[in-house]
Amino acid sequence: MHRTPAVAGVPADWPAWLPEAAVARFRAVGVERPWRHQAEAAEALHAGRHVALATGTASGKSLAYLMPVLAAAEAPVDRQPALLDHQATTGGGARPRGPGGRSGQAAAVLSALAEARVARRPGALYLAPTKALAHDQLRVCREIGPPEWRVTTLDGDSPDDERRFAREFATYVLTNPDMLHRSVLPRHERWRPLLASLRYLVVDEAHRYRGVFGAHVAAVLRRLRRLCHAYGADPVVCCASATTANAAEATALLTGVDPDEVVVVDDDASPRAPRTLVVHEPAEAPDDEAATLLAELVGQGRQTLAFVSSRAGAERVALRAQRRLGGEATVAAYRGGYLPHDRRALEQGLHDGSLRGVSATSALELGIDVSGMDAVVIAGLPATTASLWQQAGRAGRRGGEATVVVVPRLSPLDVHLTETPQRLLQAPVEAVVLHPDNPAVLGPHLVAAAQEAPLTDADERWFGPLGPALSGPLAAGALRRRPTGWFCVLDHRAVDEIDLRSSGLGSYEVIEATTGRVLGTCDAASADAALHPGAVHLHQGEPWLVDHLDHDERQAWVHAERTGYHTQPLVEASVRVTETLATRSLPAGVTGHLGRVEVTSRVHAFLRRDDRTGTVVGQYPLDQPERRLATEAVWFTVGRLADPRTVDGGLHAAEHALVGMLGAFAPCDRWDVTGRSFVTHPDTDGPTVVVWDRHAGGAGFARAGFERATAWVAAAAHRLAGCGCDDGCPGCCLSAGCDDPGRSLDPAAGAALITDRG
């Protein structure tokens, strides 16, 4: 148990430029004075400086950027840049396609952008990684804004009248990167009133934009800033996030601004309530323990969030907690894939208190102000320290005492971090891993940018060197070079081929077979494993058995059935090294390599496991398509001689330990990476363990692991050697997600292979 005492806040004066009416409204909702970090960030933004606001959960980051946004919204109307009528500059009609006849018209449009002017108040754009967070911000804006403030949300659920209001009238639009990417930027002519008036760009929960998702969002923000600049606007950027180790660099990587121009505000001056954190060793599986704790805390009258690592786990925890409470409907699950009205109902229940307990994925980790939340249960440590404290910060947000219960999994990473309290409580916050120059990500976005306005050499200001991405296969055939720039020659929208939040393959609908009702969606990258025929799919706590998976229509047809078992996919995979980028020698004769690989995989069968015991009750073959993935990987070749009878089990154990421990050295989720081990491999010299990013082109996690390979390998070996089990257990190398469960595990042999301490 660890108790953190209360901390008093350090207030500051209201900025002199903030209208008195705004100050009065803040005071009316209980904000007498801003905290020091809020005033510091607001002053920098108002002065036109980019800001990285990196303070703790519930530190009031919203107030910091809302002060200058409100001041701009309430300022007298001035002359702001805007775009000339598109039909007037193109002669009306549809946009011409292909290079023929476009270059002169496009040049005329671009040259006219900076000259056009209309009277309009300064605008602001707010980006959140989830719809729920944007809607929560809208609620805050309605509490503190003037009655005439033109503020609205814009997302996939917005009806046509709300979209028109956002385009033509709103001065503060709350949206998400997906909407910006798919609707606003491709139709930027229609959005000229907003884009031309933007003074502020707020990127909330910026630490969530990492890996491939972060690289996609970085490209979207560069496209946005490019078009705003063409329309005469250069918005000041505010990246708000939980504490991060590289706030200025992360802001620059994400938005494309110069890191030297970023003001970092990271000295949290807000008051903090006392917090008690308990590490609770589970007597049963962590999800079962979380369900018990959730039910107990709710039964005590305490509104509680339980964070669970997977969608299926969130459903199971909510269902089991309901049963422990006698079937009461005061506990529910919250995860991605729900339909809009279901999400809104759950969020409203949290706010009005009718929903007393929620089992959630990280979808509720973000800044939704769930007032009255008394406790948080964390089932399994999150992949990053920032996420741990973000989740813990959901409790006590109104100043009351917070209770946080961490239920560690029996996994290498959780055991590593909870062996001593200091490792958990004093672990440093990780640096953001983000590679916006990944050609597999940047190439398609450059095609989209060229379709929005022809690319020229001057656009390296926004995207960096264009050559590597433009010369790659993803841009080949889509762009054509002309004297005035690169033109898109596609006859369809380039953005429709880019999925920011998944592998780029889109999503599958989950449909109830008897009624045709759409239950939810599933990432296409997960469909083979999660929606294969015979799979058990959980939705809102109820099991559904998959009858048919249609890859052409991207649909899975299911029916409700309580099976008494769950399913586990089995995957066969091969790895081919296509390029070695770096090599380094490690202790015990191990050699680490970083490079590019091609992974070929197929879900070839699945297991049925009893829900209560986890034992296998059957294995069934599948006829699924083969998938290929070009990505980055780190691989370790073992030079030490080993007993041939144990080398396979040792390699398998080392593979699982390395994959499980990577999160301690690179800020990735467990499912961002995966691995394979080979006693012999045609592209390497000797027994080999490969760990790769599960995203096309790489996400940077394998690269980050390679940079810290000595510590990473040593930690994995220490976990294997120190466990004391004979055949592998969840605390060292037994993984429930292993898709090759027929191979043996030998932790002692694994430790001996990769360290001198084995």
C-alpha positions, 0 to 999 in steps of 0.5 A: 500500500502506498499513500500520497498526501494531499498537495496544495495548489499554487494559484495565479492571476487571471490574464489581463487580456481575458474579458471580464465576462469570461472571468465572471463565468469561470468564477460562476462554475467555481474557478476563482483563479487559475493555477500557475501552469494554466496561466503560464500556458495561456499567456504563451498561446495568446502571445503566439507561441506553440505550447506543450502542456504536460501536466498530470491528470485532472490538472485543468489543462482544458482551462489553459487553452480555453482562456485564449480560445475564449478571448479570441471568440469574444474579441471584436470582429476583424479581417481574417483570411479566407478562401475565394469561392471555389466555383469562381476560380475553377469555373464551377462544376466538378473538380477536374481529374488527372494532370490535363487542364488541372495545373493552371486552375490549381495554380490560380486557386492557390495564388488566390488563397492568400488574397481573399479576405472576409470578416470573421472571428478567429477560430479554433479547432480541437482534436481528441482521439475519441468521440467521447472526449470531444463530447465531454469537452462540448459539455465543458464549453457550454458551462463556461462559454457565452450563450452566443458562442458558436461551438460544436462537435464534428464526428461520424455521428454528426447529422447534416445540420451540425456539419453545416453549422461547423462548416459555415458558422462555428468558431470552435469545432471539437472533432477527431483526427479521423473526421479531419482526415476523411471529411474536412481536408478532402473537401477543404473548399467547403471548409474554407470559413473555418480553415481560413480563420484558425488561430488555435489548434488544440491536440488533446491527449497528445501522448496517445498519438504514438506508433503507427497511429501517431504517424498517421495523425502527424501526417494529417496535422501536416496536411491541415497546417499546409492548407491553413497556410495556403488560406492565410492562417497559421494556427498556434499549436497546443499539445496537451498530454499527461506528463511525457519525457520529451514534450517539446520533441513529441510536439514537434514530431506530431505537428511538424512545428520547430521544437525550438519554438515550443514552450514546455509547461510541465510544472503542475501547480494544481492541488491533488487529493490524497490517494491510496494505491494498493497492489492486490495480489490476485487469488484468481485470474486478474479479470475475475479478481477485478470483477470481484473488486468492482462488485464489492466497491459498487456494493459499498456505494462507491462509483468505480471504474475497472480498466481491463486490457482487452475488449473481450475482458471488459465484457467478461468483467462487467458480466461477472460483476453484474452476477455478483451484484445479483444481476443489477444493471448498475454495472456495464462495459464500455469499449470501442466498437459500440454503436453511437447511441450505446456509447452516449447512454453509457457516458450519460449514466456515468455523469448522472451517477445512475451507472455505478460501475464500468468495466472499460478498455483504455477508451475511458482512460482519457480526459472524460470528467467522470465526476463522483468517481470514487475508485479505480481498479486496474486489471493488469498494468498498462503498457506505459507509466503514463497510462498507469497514472492516467487511469489512476487519475480517474479517481478523486477528480473532484477533490475527494480521496482516491482509491486505486487498486492495481491487480497485476497479471502473472506476466513478465512485465507485471511481475517485473514492475511489481517485484518492488514498490519503487519499480512501480511508483518511481518508474520514469515516464516514457518518451513518445515513440513516433516516426512520421517519416515512415514511408508506408504511412507518409506515402499515401498521405502525400497522395492525399495531400497532392489531391487536395492541392498539388505538391511542390518542393516548398511542401518539404516545410510541412512533410520533410524530404519528399523523395523517399515516400514519393519514390516508394510503391505506395505513391507510384502510379498515383502521382505524376510529376509536372513542372509545377509540382506533383499531381494526383491522377487517381479517379477516386478519393485517396483518403479512402485508402488510408485508415488511421486507426488500424492496419489500413484494411478498414473494418468488418461489421458484426451482424446478427444473423436472424435480424440483420442488426449490426452489433458493432465493428472489428478492425480488419487486421483482427478479423481473421483471428477474432471473427473466424467461423466458430469463434466466440465473440463477446458483445456487451457481456453476451457471447455470440458464435460466428457462423460465417465470415465474408472477407469480400463484404467485410461482414461476420454473421453471428448468433447468440449462444452461451457456449461454455467455452471461449476460442483461441486462434492458432497462427502459422508464420514465417519471417524473411529478412529483407534488409539489415539496418544495424547490428550490435554485440550483446553479452553471452554471445548474443548478437542483436540486429535491427532491420526490415522483414516480411512476415507471412502468416495465416490463421490455420486453426483454433482451440476451444477452451473451457470458460472455467478451467481454461483447458483445451476441449478441441482443436478445429482447422480453418481455411483462412487467407494468407497475409503478408506484412512488411515491417521492422523487426529486431532479432537476436542470434544466439552464439552459445552452444546449447543442449539440442534437447532444450534449445527449442523450449529455451528459444520459445521461452526467450521469445515470450519473455522478450515480447512480454518485457518490451513494454518496459523499454519501449512504450508499446501495448502488448499487441503492438508487437509479436514474435517467433523463434527458430532453431534454424533460420535461412536468413540468420546465423544460428538459433534466432528470436525475432520480435516485430512491429505488427504494423506495415512499415514498422511503428518504432517499437522494435527500433526502440527495443534495439536501442535498449537491447542490452537492458531489455535482454538482461531483464528478460533473462532475469525474469526467466532465471528468477521465476523458479518454475520448470515448464513456464508459467504466466509470470515468466513466459507462458502466454495465453495469446501464444498462437503456437501452443504445441511447443514446449517452454523451458525458462531455465534453458531460455535464460542460459541462451541469452545471458551469462547469468543463466 
